[in-house]
Amino acid sequence: MCRSLIARVAGVERTSQLQTLHWTTEYSEFNSTAADNLWKELRPAFGLVALDHDWASKHGLPRSQDLQGDRSKGIYMIDAYHQMHCLEVVRGVPQSTPFEHKFHCLDSLRQSVMCRADDTPLYTLGDFRSGDGQLRSCRDWKLLSRWASERFPFSSSE
């Protein structure tokens, strides 16, 4: 089991309940307004969180930019949200992101995939739909989103 600092603190360790992988979902509909809205809803607080500098140091995190108005806290971005951002950039709706940013995002996603090295064996029936309908153990995205939203470093008036 992957033991992540934030997963332990936020209570989003891998769940004992299995989730089903699907070859296509409502997120993969091509050029759909509904799909675009679903993608936007995945990052409600953009994954920015304010963490106490002492707490971060105690847990081995590098010091981050001070939170304006509260220098005892630093601003961090949850990596899963950065990955979602990069998926949005590569997905390219609309195609307005500079190439350098897209190349960064592709490489960031590559690094994340290699870092996590998910070793789940996906079955195949020879139809290029590996893993469709297969169960796997996942973290709860909604719990992580709630935790991140509660620590969003800026007020709605900023």
C-alpha angles and dihedrals in degrees: 000000000000109000110207123180094225092042090058094044095043093043094240101125113148109295124241087224112088122227126211122241115222129199091219131018138170086276092063098056107125117246094343123156089212091053091048090054092048090053091050091051092058092076106044096158097023089242094275112143134178112227127183109255092226092051092047092049092048089055095048099255118144116247111270135201112298118254107248108249094017113057091180089075134061130210116242133175119222107237094226088060091050088052091050089050089052092049088053090050093049091043083057108203097184106014096229103114116113115252092243090059092048091050089050090051094049090050092045090053090047090052092048093049091049093045093052093039093191104208097192107142106231115206121227135197093195095263099106092251098111114183097006106160093003121140124236138169112253141171119254107259092192092056091049090048092050092049092048093045091053089056098043104143099218133064120235089251094063 
